[in-house]
Amino acid sequence: MDAIDSDQLSTCLRVLSEVHKLPPEHPDAIAVRQATAKMFKELKKVRRAAARERVAAADRAVIAATATGAPGRIDDETQGLPLVSTAVGATAGTLLRSRACYICKNHHTVVDAFYHQLCPDCAAINRAKRDARTDLTGRRALLTGGRAKIGMYIALRLLRDGAHTTITTRFPNDAVRRFAAMEDSADWLHRLRVVGIDLRDPARWWPWPTRWPRRGRWTS
């Protein structure tokens, strides 16, 4: 229906303006209440949905200002692009609806400027350790899924700290390309070993790990 006939609408409005004069239990009053109940129910649903969307939009804006929750975030550090927040200060803002911290599960509303999924306490701990370095010279590391994103970031940290690093991936050629493209790859590429393997198939990988713990000193 695109519109209501003007005469019918006028009659409807006139009836609605007078129905309150009837006793509540009058059959006509009951009939009008029943006829309008669905309309009011739908109106409340629309208003509740609009209110939820306002809250969600406000919270999305807060998350978007963080480093890890920015909508335009790509492959971050593995592309040589440092993660930065557009927020001014240590926090990105306050959520209208609380969320559970990814680590401690406590609900919080204040959002850290860097870690959008962590409460302020957990975010502070992780920020303090994010750039920590250690000497891994002579140590060996085995990393599953080290081709991209967090996996590659961990592999780069291990390599730059001196570890001989073996990574597994279903796409070994792409992994080699990614690591070789890093500006400082000449410093550590000789310590990287890429193994093409599909860990979803136990028959293919089951014999493989048993050969490696005997080779050198492993880091954990």
C-alpha positions, -999 to 999 in steps of 0.1 A, spaced: 0 0 0 14 34 -11 -12 56 6 -45 56 24 -76 73 9 -79 107 24 -115 103 34 -108 69 51 -78 85 69 -99 114 81 -126 89 94 -99 68 111 -83 98 129 -117 111 140 -126 77 155 -92 75 173 -96 110 187 -130 100 202 -124 64 213 -110 74 247 -144 87 256 -158 51 256 -155 29 287 -123 7 285 -144 -25 283 -167 -12 257 -167 -36 226 -158 -7 203 -129 4 225 -116 -32 226 -119 -35 189 -99 -3 183 -72 -14 208 -69 -48 190 -67 -32 156 -40 -7 166 -19 -31 188 1 -45 159 9 -10 147 22 1 181 42 -32 184 59 -26 150 66 10 159 83 0 191 104 -26 172 115 1 148 124 25 176 143 -2 195 162 -11 163 170 25 157 183 29 193 204 -2 190 219 11 157 228 45 173 246 26 201 263 3 176 274 32 154 288 51 183 307 21 195 320 14 159 334 49 158 353 43 190 367 9 177 376 25 144 399 49 161 421 21 176 451 7 159 440 -29 158 403 -22 151 407 4 123 385 -6 93 413 1 68 438 -21 86 456 -45 62 485 -68 68 500 -43 92 537 -48 102 543 -76 77 538 -50 50 561 -25 67 532 -4 79 533 3 117 500 0 135 489 34 147 458 48 164 439 79 153 429 85 189 445 113 209 458 99 242 459 64 257 422 56 251 401 57 220 369 65 238 341 50 259 317 23 246 280 27 252 277 -10 255 303 -29 275 323 -57 259 342 -86 274 380 -84 273 395 -110 249 420 -121 276 405 -118 311 368 -117 300 359 -89 323 335 -64 308 348 -29 301 337 3 284 369 23 282 387 12 250 425 13 247 439 33 218 459 4 205 441 -29 214 404 -27 207 396 -61 221 414 -57 255 404 -40 287 427 -12 299 446 -34 323 453 -62 298 461 -36 271 487 -20 293 504 -53 300 505 -62 263 517 -28 252 546 -30 276 557 -64 262 549 -57 225 583 -44 216 603 -65 240 634 -81 225 656 -110 236 687 -127 222 677 -160 205 711 -166 188 716 -203 184 680 -212 192 656 -229 169 619 -222 166 591 -241 148 561 -220 139 529 -233 123 511 -209 99 538 -183 96 530 -169 61 509 -139 69 494 -115 95 502 -125 131 520 -157 120 544 -138 99 548 -111 125 558 -137 151 582 -153 126 598 -119 119 603 -113 156 620 -147 160 643 -141 130 652 -106 140 661 -118 175 685 -143 160 666 -176 160 668 -202 132 631 -203 123 611 -230 105 576 -221 94 549 -243 80 524 -232 54 501 -244 26 516 -217 4 554 -220 6 561 -200 -26 540 -171 -14 557 -172 20 592 -171 5 581 -141 -16 567 -122 14 598 -128 36 623 -120 9 605 -87 2 612 -74 37 638 -46 36 661 -63 62 657 -98 48 694 -100 40 701 -100 78 681 -132 86 668 -149 54 695 -175 57 680 -186 90 645 -191 77 632 -225 65 598 -227 49 580 -261 48 551 -266 25 526 -288 44 489 -291 49 483 -296 87 447 -305 80 458 -339 68 474 -359 97 488 -385 74 510 -359 58 524 -342 88 524 -369 115 560 -383 108 574 -348 102 577 -332 137 595 -362 152 626 -355 132 630 -319 144 634 -318 182 668 -335 178 682 -307 157 698 -280 179 685 -261 209 648 -251 208 632 -220 221 597 -220 237 
